[in-house]
Every structure is written in C-alpha cells, then in structure tokens.
C-alpha cells in the first residue's frame, strides 16, 4: 500500500464535496478528460495543448501530478486529505480508478474513496508527518519516515512513535516544500 496526499482546492473549497461524495478530486479545470492517455508522454502532449505557455518546470511538475492521479495511485492505496477549513486531516482508502465526471467543473477528475476518518486532528501527527502533508503540491506520495505505518496507527487510535531526526544529506528537509498553513 502507498500513501498519497491529495488536496481539495487551493482554499479547501472542495473538501466537503469530497468527503460527502466519498472521493478525492483535483483541479486543472481547463484540462479535458485525460483518462485515455496510456503514457506520461501522451498526457504531456495533451497538457501542452491545453497550457501552451506553461513554463517547462511547471509543466513537468503538473504533468507528474496528473499522471500520479491517473496511473500511479492504485486501488487499495491510502489517501490523506488535509482540510484547510478545519484543523483536521481525512484519511481513506482509494476504492476506484480514475473517473471523469461530465458536467462538473472543479471536481470532474475523481478517484473514489472509503473514508476511515475525516476528523483526525493535526495534533495527532508528529511534525515530520505534518511537513510531508504540508507539501505545496496537489498530489504527492508520502513515504518518508515510515509514514504509511505511522498513519495506519493514528487511524487505529494509536500514537505512532516519532522517527528520530538524523542529520544526513538532506533527508531532514521537509518533503516537497512544506505548506506552513498545516503546521
């Protein structure tokens, strides 16, 4: 099982729809349905048609996130949804493949989720996990410091032991640039 973080809008505007509808979704509302893309290169080509003036690094980053949502996230993986409108994090299991919902704007790209808990206070998470869950990205895998097993423990009402900080060659740098709002 992998653990993923997926955001629900820049300001959390889609959080309640995701929780109530049992799904996670991503933005990029200008993108057409990309479910037919069989390779990352096909997705990149579609992205470049949709966003022709995107800078090279921006395009690479965003295509990577779209590809993760489409292909890398698997049924059975866990997902964390940091809630911006409350001091909580929702945790669930991905139960479905990528879906495109016609007639919907902001939440048209979806993955179905069975929520285990939608109200875990941020205080239940150690600082290193909050750093990882505070990544600026919309979609990213969270794996540093045995995150998967520690979050499983939290969902089960246990406190997972903190991973001791070890000064190494950059491993102590927060994953994917922390979002200080979460901390």
FENMOWO-V760656 format. One record per residue. RES is the residue in one small letter. PHI is phi in whole degrees, -180 to 180 (999 if undefined). PSI is psi in radians with two decimals (none if undefined). NEAR is the number of other ideal C-beta (glycine too) atoms within 8 Angstrom. Layout:
RES	PHI	PSI	NEAR
RES	PHI	PSI	NEAR
//
This chain:
x	999	2.38	6
x	-106	2.77	11
x	-116	2.25	14
x	-121	2.63	15
x	-111	2.26	16
x	-131	2.28	14
x	-92	2.76	11
x	-121	1.07	13
x	100	2.57	11
x	-57	-0.61	6
x	-113	0.25	5
x	78	0.30	10
x	-66	-0.32	8
x	-108	0.12	11
x	-57	-0.90	14
x	-66	-0.63	7
x	-64	-0.71	10
x	-65	-0.79	15
x	-68	-0.83	11
x	-66	-0.60	6
x	-92	-0.01	7
x	58	0.95	10
x	-153	2.92	12
x	-117	2.64	13
x	-142	2.86	15
x	-128	2.82	12
x	-79	-2.11	8
x	54	0.91	8
x	-63	-0.36	7
x	-74	-0.38	5
x	-69	2.41	10
x	-79	3.10	5
x	-57	2.20	6
x	-113	0.24	12
x	-65	-0.34	8
x	-80	-0.20	6
x	-70	2.12	10
x	-94	-0.31	4
x	-134	2.81	6
x	-63	-0.58	10
x	-66	-0.70	6
x	-62	-0.73	10
x	-64	-0.73	14
x	-60	-0.75	10
x	-62	-0.75	8
x	-65	-0.72	12
x	-61	-0.79	14
x	-66	-0.55	10
x	-69	-0.70	6
x	-75	-0.68	9
x	-124	1.25	9
x	-67	-0.35	6
x	-102	0.12	3
x	-63	2.41	10
x	-67	2.71	5
x	-56	-0.84	6
x	-68	-0.67	6
x	-62	-0.80	8
x	-61	-0.79	13
x	-61	-0.77	8
x	-64	-0.84	9
x	-71	-0.67	12
x	-63	-0.67	12
x	-61	-0.70	9
x	-70	-0.75	13
x	-62	-0.72	15
x	-66	-0.70	11
x	-60	-0.78	13
x	-65	-0.68	13
x	-77	-0.79	11
x	-121	-0.68	7
x	-78	-0.65	9
x	-69	2.27	12
x	-116	2.66	7
x	-57	2.30	7
x	101	-0.34	6
x	-69	2.73	12
x	-97	2.69	14
x	-134	2.43	16
x	-111	2.31	14
x	-119	1.69	17
x	-67	2.22	11
x	-92	2.16	13
x	-84	-0.37	8
x	-94	0.10	6
x	-157	2.86	5
x	-88	0.95	6
x	-139	2.93	10
x	-133	2.32	11
x	-95	2.44	15
x	-128	2.35	14
x	-153	-3.08	14
x	-117	2.33	10
x	-68	2.19	16
x	-117	-0.03	8
x	-148	2.80	9
x	-76	3.00	5
x	-52	2.41	10
x	-133	2.54	11
x	-112	2.15	10
x	-104	1.95	9
x	-68	2.57	5
x	81	0.09	3
x	-116	2.48	7
x	-95	-1.25	5
x	-75	-0.45	10
x	-120	0.66	13
x	-79	-0.36	12
x	-101	2.04	13
x	-136	2.74	13
x	-133	2.24	15
x	-70	2.56	10
x	-138	2.48	13
x	-102	1.91	8
x	-75	2.22	10
x	-81	-0.85	7
x	-148	2.47	8
x	-119	0.22	10
x	-139	0.50	7
x	-75	2.07	13
x	-65	2.54	7
x	-58	-0.46	10
x	-66	-0.25	5
x	-78	-0.22	7
x	-105	2.39	12
x	-69	2.79	9
x	-57	-0.68	7
x	-64	-0.63	12
x	-69	-0.67	13
x	-64	-0.66	13
x	-58	-0.85	11
x	-64	-0.75	16
x	-74	-0.16	13
x	-95	0.20	14
x	-56	2.52	14
x	-71	-0.30	7
x	-71	2.80	10
x	-82	-0.66	8
x	-133	2.21	13
x	-158	2.68	12
x	-85	2.39	9
x	-109	2.01	16
x	-141	-0.20	7
x	-66	2.52	8
x	59	0.71	8
x	58	0.67	6
x	-56	-0.71	12
x	-58	-0.89	12
x	-69	-0.61	8
x	-68	-0.67	14
x	-73	-0.61	16
x	-57	-0.76	10
x	-62	-0.76	10
x	-62	-0.77	14
x	-60	-0.60	10
x	-85	0.20	6
x	81	0.23	4
x	-107	2.75	6
x	-96	2.06	6
x	-78	2.38	11
x	-63	2.46	5
x	-67	2.59	6
x	-88	2.17	9
x	-64	2.44	4
x	-72	2.23	6
x	-123	2.14	6
x	-71	1.94	4
x	-131	-2.79	6
x	-82	1.02	3
x	99	-0.02	5
x	-66	-0.30	7
x	-89	0.06	7
x	-80	2.31	5
x	-55	2.43	10
x	-61	2.24	10
x	55	0.59	9
x	65	1.92	6
x	-69	2.62	14
x	-97	1.89	10
x	-65	-0.28	6
x	-60	-0.56	6
x	-77	-0.40	10
x	-86	none	9
//
